[in-house]
Amino acid sequence: MATYNLDITLDNGVWKVQDASGSSDPPEVQAGDVINWDCNDADVEFQFPEDDLFVNQSGYTSSLSAGGQLSKTVASQSGQAGDKTVVYAAYCTPDGKGSAGYAEGSTPPKMIIKPG
């Protein structure tokens, strides 16, 4: 089980989803892995394409308040034969710094779920 920490930051007027090294490459995760999203400068509304990507997920959306952390555990993707690329949206509403907008990761943000 691995943990992935992703920061949502404003970079030259563009909201970006990046790891600690500044890379926007999508994380390659497996069932049981934990993804943590942090954003210090904006509230973030996430929209995921499926309602069963994460353990105990209820619905397609999640919220992150500025300065907080959203933590999700990747659910088992039973019957998955190969890698699954998941594209999601993260809409940032800043608390006075910059303008609101969708975050870019690997444009748009995504993750790759590997079979377990």
Secondary structure by P-SEA (a helix, b strand, c coil): cbbbbbbbbbcccbbbbbccccccccccccccbbbbbbbccbbbbbbbcccccccccccccccccccbbbbbbbccccccccbbbbbbbbbbbbcccbbbbbbbccccbbbbbccc
